[in-house]
Amino acid sequence: MFKLPVCPHCKTIYRYRDVKKELSKKECTCYHCGKKFRASKKKILILFLIIALITAIFDVLALYMIAGTSLIGIIIMNIIAVTAGFFLIPYFTEFKK
């Protein structure tokens, strides 16, 4: 499930750092074969929608089920979830022709 993306032309596997660089470009060029492709960000959007849904469910359950839940604790847990999502972005990136 957690695989780094590959070049759609020559199947070269990109490293984590290289994927982060390619995401900022509109059109990418493979460092191995030199052909152009683009980075699809649809799965990244789905990743953050899932994180938002999970944190919302956790927040509601924590507020209603656990006595003495602090708002600061909930905010810290949400920040941790979003930060984890940012570290997972390269694994949810797909390169397309």
Secondary structure, 3 states (H helix, E strand, C coil): CCCCCECCCCCCECCHHHHHHHHCCCCEECCCCCCEEEEECHHHHHHHHHHHHHHHHHHHHHHHHCCCCCHHHHHHHHHHHHHHHHHHHHHHCEEEC
